[in-house]
């Protein structure tokens, strides 16, 4: 049965604006809650994988399986959203992630590495849902506000994602008090946050933004059975490349940073602080990049992101023996990721006709997570082979490719095939 929101009567333009504003609030709250689990997982995932497997070469598999899980769910969640709306799709992804948190604790208790990897893959479903929220924020946006709306929801992740790593210490204390396995205590906070996020999405996203946007599109078509829309497939492909490239670079370097710092004698508290600052760089200034994307252009903001990524990689490579330099490099890494992905997501959305938009969004999330998973796996091998600095320098190749292909993002509009529209 279709969502009852889709069957409701016509909504006036001012009502659409009201729903858009409320949707931004609901998605932002959900991102705060979802970010807690994300922050805790990226802080402890590599360490937990190395501890249970007994081999640091496998530490990169933690992030790899999270991203593989996100990749596996990206297209199904996007297709589910198109049929049933963002509300059900986002809640379903978070529910799978909640199951993954429970499986992490079980895997740590029995010392099963394969089960731990399966748990991380389930948690990846929550990451897929978190990524989908940025597109949900753009469902009802205009061309003039798309970058800003999208970036507001991305920014909201800052609170939870920064808080998550800093709950490592208190979580470990609480976990020991209730008899949980080592390194799993912080997931107690993740359970509470995931349950709350599910409730927020199910209750708050009414009317559903995507289903409402589809109704608006049908209304603008005037009930026609077939309409032609402009589409920019080349620009959309470049947007996917830019998003995937930035995400792959970020994940590969970030995933190995806890292990690298641990080798240099850093405590879990210092590692948590470093990751917190990195995550702050990823999300805190996203509204700035969203506004830049709206005012100076999507491609120009993507290129700014590449400059920031290059600066971060050079800083990390030169200062690999200094915890302070590594921290600065990770902050720049987060900023470059933010500029590239916020503007890239806006470019992808506006370059796609309504009939192709959700499909391309799911494909983008699939590709970016596959690239990130590959990067995380290779990063573990490169760390042992050429060190942290060598890993950072290798990542510069991806930045160079995205920069060289930037002309594709300015490809002109073409007339898409007519879209079938139901009355």
C-alpha positions as CSV (number, residue, x, y, z in Angstrom):
1,X,0.0,0.0,0.0
2,X,1.3,3.5,-0.8
3,X,2.1,5.9,2.0
4,X,-1.1,7.7,3.0
5,X,0.8,11.0,2.6
6,X,0.9,10.4,-1.1
7,X,-2.8,10.0,-1.3
8,X,-3.7,13.3,0.5
9,X,-5.2,16.2,-1.3
10,X,-3.4,19.0,-3.0
11,X,-1.3,21.2,-0.7
12,X,-1.0,25.0,-1.2
13,X,2.4,26.6,-2.0
14,X,2.7,28.1,1.5
15,X,2.0,24.7,3.0
16,X,4.8,23.2,0.9
17,X,7.2,25.8,2.3
18,X,6.1,25.0,5.8
19,X,6.6,21.3,5.2
20,X,10.1,22.1,3.8
21,X,11.1,24.0,6.9
22,X,9.8,21.3,9.3
23,X,11.5,18.6,7.3
24,X,14.8,20.4,7.7
25,X,14.3,20.4,11.5
26,X,13.3,16.7,11.6
27,X,16.2,15.6,9.4
28,X,18.7,17.7,11.4
29,X,17.5,16.1,14.7
30,X,17.8,12.7,13.2
31,X,21.3,13.5,12.0
32,X,22.4,14.6,15.5
33,X,21.2,11.2,16.9
34,X,22.6,9.2,14.0
35,X,25.9,10.9,14.3
36,X,26.5,9.6,17.8
37,X,26.8,6.0,16.5
38,X,28.8,7.1,13.5
39,X,31.3,9.0,15.7
40,X,31.8,6.2,18.2
41,X,32.2,3.6,15.4
42,X,34.9,5.4,13.4
43,X,36.8,6.0,16.7
44,X,36.8,2.4,17.8
45,X,36.2,0.3,14.7
46,X,39.8,-0.1,13.6
47,X,41.0,-0.6,17.1
48,X,38.3,-3.2,17.8
49,X,39.0,-5.0,14.6
50,X,42.7,-5.2,15.3
51,X,42.1,-6.4,18.8
52,X,39.7,-9.2,17.9
53,X,41.5,-10.4,14.7
54,X,44.9,-10.2,16.4
55,X,46.5,-8.5,13.3
56,X,46.7,-4.8,12.7
57,X,46.7,-5.5,9.0
58,X,43.0,-6.2,9.3
59,X,42.2,-2.9,11.1
60,X,41.1,-1.3,7.8
61,X,38.4,-3.9,7.4
62,X,36.2,-2.2,10.0
63,X,35.7,0.9,8.0
64,X,35.7,-1.2,4.8
65,X,32.7,-3.3,5.9
66,X,30.8,-0.3,7.2
67,X,31.2,1.3,3.8
68,X,30.4,-2.0,2.0
69,X,27.2,-2.2,4.1
70,X,26.3,1.4,3.2
71,X,27.0,0.6,-0.5
72,X,24.9,-2.5,-0.4
73,X,21.9,-0.6,1.1
74,X,22.3,2.6,-0.9
75,X,20.3,1.6,-4.0
76,X,17.6,-0.5,-2.2
77,X,17.0,2.4,0.3
78,X,16.8,4.9,-2.6
79,X,14.3,2.7,-4.5
80,X,12.4,2.1,-1.3
81,X,12.2,5.8,-0.7
82,X,10.8,6.4,-4.2
83,X,8.1,3.9,-3.6
84,X,7.3,4.5,0.1
85,X,8.9,7.9,0.9
86,X,11.9,9.1,2.9
87,X,10.2,8.4,6.3
88,X,10.0,4.6,6.0
89,X,13.3,4.4,4.1
90,X,15.3,6.3,6.7
91,X,13.7,4.5,9.7
92,X,14.5,1.1,8.0
93,X,18.1,2.0,7.6
94,X,18.5,3.1,11.2
95,X,16.7,-0.1,12.4
96,X,19.3,-2.2,10.6
97,X,22.1,-0.2,12.1
98,X,20.6,-0.7,15.6
99,X,20.7,-4.5,15.0
100,X,24.4,-4.0,14.0
101,X,25.2,-2.4,17.3
102,X,23.9,-5.3,19.2
103,X,25.8,-7.8,17.0
104,X,29.1,-5.8,17.6
105,X,28.7,-6.4,21.4
106,X,28.0,-10.1,20.8
107,X,31.0,-10.5,18.4
108,X,33.3,-8.8,20.9
109,X,32.0,-11.1,23.7
110,X,32.7,-14.3,21.8
111,X,35.8,-13.0,20.0
112,X,34.4,-13.7,16.5
113,X,36.0,-11.5,13.8
114,X,33.7,-12.6,10.9
115,X,30.7,-11.8,13.1
116,X,32.2,-8.4,13.9
117,X,32.6,-7.6,10.2
118,X,29.0,-8.6,9.6
119,X,28.0,-6.3,12.5
120,X,29.9,-3.4,10.9
121,X,28.1,-4.1,7.6
122,X,24.8,-3.7,9.3
123,X,25.9,-0.5,10.9
124,X,26.7,0.7,7.4
125,X,22.9,0.7,6.8
126,X,22.7,3.5,9.2
127,X,25.4,5.4,7.3
128,X,23.4,4.8,4.1
129,X,20.4,6.4,5.8
130,X,22.5,9.3,7.1
131,X,23.8,10.0,3.6
132,X,20.2,9.8,2.2
133,X,19.1,12.6,4.5
134,X,21.1,15.2,2.5
135,X,19.1,14.3,-0.6
136,X,15.9,14.3,1.5
137,X,16.7,17.9,2.5
138,X,16.8,18.8,-1.2
139,X,13.5,17.2,-2.1
140,X,11.4,20.4,-1.7
141,X,14.3,22.9,-2.2
142,X,14.5,25.4,-5.0
143,X,17.6,26.0,-7.1
144,X,18.5,29.1,-5.1
145,X,18.3,27.3,-1.7
146,X,19.3,23.7,-2.5
147,X,22.9,23.9,-1.4
148,X,22.0,25.8,1.8
149,X,19.2,23.4,2.7
150,X,21.3,20.3,2.0
151,X,24.2,21.7,4.0
152,X,22.1,22.6,7.1
153,X,21.2,18.9,7.5
154,X,24.9,17.9,6.9
155,X,25.9,20.4,9.6
156,X,23.5,18.9,12.1
157,X,25.7,15.8,12.1
158,X,28.4,17.8,13.8
159,X,26.8,17.6,17.2
160,X,26.3,13.8,17.3
161,X,29.5,12.9,15.4
162,X,31.7,15.1,17.6
163,X,29.9,13.9,20.7
164,X,30.2,10.2,19.8
165,X,34.0,9.9,19.9
166,X,34.1,11.8,23.2
167,X,31.7,9.3,24.7
168,X,34.4,6.6,24.4
169,X,35.8,7.2,27.9
170,X,32.5,7.5,29.7
171,X,31.1,4.6,27.6
172,X,34.0,2.3,28.6
173,X,33.5,3.1,32.3
174,X,29.8,2.4,32.0
175,X,30.4,-0.7,29.9
176,X,32.7,-2.1,32.5
177,X,30.2,-1.4,35.3
178,X,27.6,-3.5,33.5
179,X,30.0,-6.2,32.4
180,X,30.3,-5.5,28.7
181,X,33.3,-6.6,26.7
182,X,36.2,-4.1,26.4
183,X,35.8,-1.4,23.8
184,X,32.1,-1.9,23.4
185,X,30.8,0.3,26.3
186,X,30.3,3.4,24.1
187,X,27.8,1.5,22.0
188,X,25.3,1.8,24.9
189,X,24.9,5.5,23.9
190,X,24.6,4.5,20.3
191,X,21.6,2.2,21.1
192,X,19.7,5.0,22.8
193,X,20.5,7.4,19.9
194,X,19.5,5.0,17.2
195,X,16.1,4.2,18.8
196,X,15.4,8.0,19.2
197,X,16.4,8.6,15.6
198,X,13.9,6.0,14.3
199,X,11.1,7.5,16.4
200,X,12.0,11.0,15.1
201,X,11.8,9.9,11.4
202,X,8.6,7.9,11.8
203,X,6.7,10.6,13.7
204,X,8.2,13.8,12.2
205,X,8.4,13.2,8.5
206,X,4.6,13.7,7.8
207,X,3.9,14.6,5.1
208,X,6.8,12.8,3.5
209,X,9.0,15.3,1.6
210,X,9.8,13.0,-1.3
211,X,6.2,11.9,-1.9
212,X,5.1,15.5,-1.6
213,X,7.8,16.6,-4.1
214,X,6.5,13.9,-6.5
215,X,3.0,15.3,-6.2
216,X,4.2,18.8,-6.8
217,X,6.0,17.6,-10.0
218,X,2.8,15.9,-11.2
219,X,0.8,19.1,-10.4
220,X,3.2,21.2,-12.4
221,X,2.8,18.8,-15.3
222,X,-0.8,19.7,-15.3
223,X,-1.9,16.1,-15.4
224,X,-0.2,15.4,-18.7
225,X,0.6,11.8,-19.5
226,X,4.1,12.6,-20.8
227,X,6.3,15.6,-20.3
228,X,9.9,16.4,-21.4
229,X,12.4,17.7,-18.9
230,X,15.9,19.0,-19.2
231,X,18.7,16.7,-17.9
232,X,22.5,17.1,-17.6
233,X,23.8,13.5,-17.6
234,X,27.4,14.5,-18.0
235,X,27.3,17.0,-15.2
236,X,25.5,14.4,-13.0
237,X,28.3,11.9,-13.7
238,X,30.9,14.4,-12.7
239,X,29.1,15.1,-9.5
240,X,29.2,11.4,-8.7
241,X,32.9,11.3,-9.4
242,X,33.6,14.3,-7.2
243,X,31.5,12.9,-4.3
244,X,33.1,9.4,-4.6
245,X,36.6,10.8,-4.9
246,X,36.4,13.0,-1.9
247,X,34.7,10.3,0.2
248,X,37.3,7.7,-0.8
249,X,40.2,10.0,0.1
250,X,38.6,10.9,3.4
251,X,37.8,7.4,4.5
252,X,41.2,5.9,3.5
253,X,43.2,8.4,5.5
254,X,40.8,8.8,8.4
255,X,40.4,5.0,8.9
256,X,44.2,4.6,9.4
257,X,44.7,7.6,11.7
258,X,43.6,5.9,14.9
259,X,46.1,3.0,14.3
260,X,48.8,5.4,13.3
261,X,48.4,7.5,16.4
262,X,48.2,4.4,18.6
263,X,51.6,3.4,17.2
264,X,53.0,6.7,18.3
265,X,51.7,6.2,21.9
266,X,48.5,8.2,21.8
267,X,45.8,7.3,24.2
268,X,42.2,6.5,23.3
269,X,41.2,9.9,24.6
270,X,43.7,11.7,22.3
271,X,42.5,9.5,19.4
272,X,38.9,10.4,20.2
273,X,39.7,14.1,20.3
274,X,41.5,13.9,17.0
275,X,38.6,12.2,15.3
276,X,36.2,14.7,16.9
277,X,38.1,17.6,15.4
278,X,38.1,15.8,12.0
279,X,34.4,15.2,12.1
280,X,33.9,18.8,13.1
281,X,35.8,19.7,10.0
282,X,33.5,17.5,7.9
283,X,30.3,19.0,9.1
284,X,30.7,22.3,11.1
285,X,31.2,24.6,8.1
286,X,28.9,22.8,5.7
287,X,26.4,25.7,5.6
288,X,29.3,28.0,4.5
289,X,30.0,25.6,1.6
290,X,26.3,25.2,0.9
291,X,26.0,29.0,0.5
292,X,29.1,29.2,-1.6
293,X,27.7,26.4,-3.9
294,X,24.5,28.5,-4.3
295,X,26.3,31.8,-4.9
296,X,29.6,31.1,-6.7
297,X,28.7,27.8,-8.3
298,X,28.7,24.0,-7.6
299,X,31.9,23.3,-9.6
300,X,33.8,26.2,-8.1
301,X,33.0,24.9,-4.6
302,X,34.0,21.4,-5.6
303,X,37.4,22.7,-6.7
304,X,37.8,24.6,-3.4
305,X,37.3,21.2,-1.8
306,X,40.1,19.7,-3.9
307,X,42.5,22.4,-2.7
308,X,41.6,21.7,0.9
309,X,42.0,18.0,0.4
310,X,45.4,18.5,-1.2
311,X,46.5,20.7,1.7
312,X,45.4,18.1,4.2
313,X,47.3,15.3,2.5
314,X,50.5,17.2,2.2
315,X,50.3,18.3,5.9
316,X,49.6,14.7,7.1
317,X,52.5,13.4,5.0
318,X,55.1,16.0,6.1
319,X,54.0,16.0,9.7
320,X,53.2,12.3,10.2
321,X,55.4,12.0,13.3
322,X,53.5,14.9,15.0
323,X,50.1,14.3,16.6
324,X,49.4,18.0,16.2
325,X,50.2,18.0,12.5
326,X,48.1,14.9,11.9
327,X,45.2,16.6,13.7
328,X,45.6,19.7,11.5
329,X,45.7,17.5,8.4
330,X,42.5,15.7,9.5
331,X,40.6,18.9,10.1
332,X,41.6,20.1,6.5
333,X,40.6,16.6,5.3
334,X,37.1,17.1,6.8
335,X,36.8,20.6,5.3
336,X,37.7,19.4,1.8
337,X,35.3,16.5,2.1
338,X,32.5,18.9,3.2
339,X,33.0,21.3,0.3
340,X,33.2,18.6,-2.3
341,X,30.3,16.5,-1.1
342,X,27.8,19.3,-0.3
343,X,28.3,21.0,-3.7
344,X,28.5,17.6,-5.4
345,X,25.2,16.5,-4.0
346,X,23.6,19.8,-5.0
347,X,25.0,19.5,-8.6
348,X,23.8,15.9,-8.8
349,X,20.2,16.8,-7.7
350,X,19.8,19.8,-10.0
351,X,21.4,18.0,-13.0
352,X,18.9,15.1,-12.8
353,X,15.3,15.1,-14.1
354,X,12.7,14.1,-11.5
355,X,12.3,10.6,-12.9
356,X,16.0,9.9,-12.7
357,X,16.9,11.8,-9.6
358,X,16.4,9.2,-6.8
359,X,17.9,6.5,-8.9
360,X,21.1,8.6,-9.5
361,X,21.2,9.5,-5.8
362,X,21.2,5.9,-4.9
363,X,23.8,5.1,-7.5
364,X,26.0,7.9,-6.2
365,X,25.9,6.6,-2.6
366,X,26.6,3.1,-3.9
367,X,29.7,4.2,-5.9
368,X,31.0,6.5,-3.1
369,X,30.8,3.7,-0.6
370,X,32.4,1.1,-2.9
371,X,35.3,3.5,-3.5
372,X,35.6,4.2,0.2
373,X,35.6,0.5,1.0
374,X,38.3,-0.2,-1.5
375,X,40.3,2.7,-0.2
376,X,40.0,1.5,3.4
377,X,41.2,-2.0,2.5
378,X,44.1,-0.6,0.5
379,X,44.9,1.9,3.2
380,X,45.6,-0.9,5.7
381,X,48.0,-2.5,3.3
382,X,49.7,0.8,2.3
383,X,50.1,1.8,6.0
384,X,52.2,-1.3,6.6
385,X,54.1,-0.9,3.3
386,X,54.9,2.8,2.9
387,X,53.6,4.3,6.1
388,X,51.1,7.0,6.9
389,X,52.8,9.7,4.9
390,X,53.0,7.5,1.9
391,X,49.4,6.7,2.1
392,X,48.5,10.4,2.2
393,X,50.6,11.1,-0.9
394,X,49.0,8.3,-2.8
395,X,45.6,9.8,-2.1
396,X,46.7,12.9,-4.0
397,X,46.2,11.0,-7.3
398,X,42.4,10.9,-6.7
399,X,42.4,14.7,-6.0
400,X,44.2,15.3,-9.2
401,X,41.8,13.3,-11.3
402,X,38.7,15.0,-9.8
403,X,40.3,18.4,-10.5
404,X,41.3,17.5,-14.1
405,X,37.7,16.4,-14.9
406,X,36.0,19.5,-13.5
407,X,35.1,20.8,-17.0
408,X,32.5,18.0,-17.2
409,X,30.5,19.6,-14.4
410,X,29.7,22.5,-16.7
411,X,28.2,20.4,-19.4
412,X,25.0,21.9,-20.9
413,X,21.5,20.8,-20.4
414,X,19.9,18.4,-22.9
415,X,16.3,17.4,-23.4
416,X,15.5,14.2,-21.5
417,X,13.2,11.5,-22.8
418,X,9.6,12.1,-21.9
419,X,8.7,11.0,-18.4
420,X,5.5,9.0,-17.8
421,X,3.4,10.9,-15.3
422,X,0.3,9.4,-13.5
423,X,-2.6,11.7,-12.8
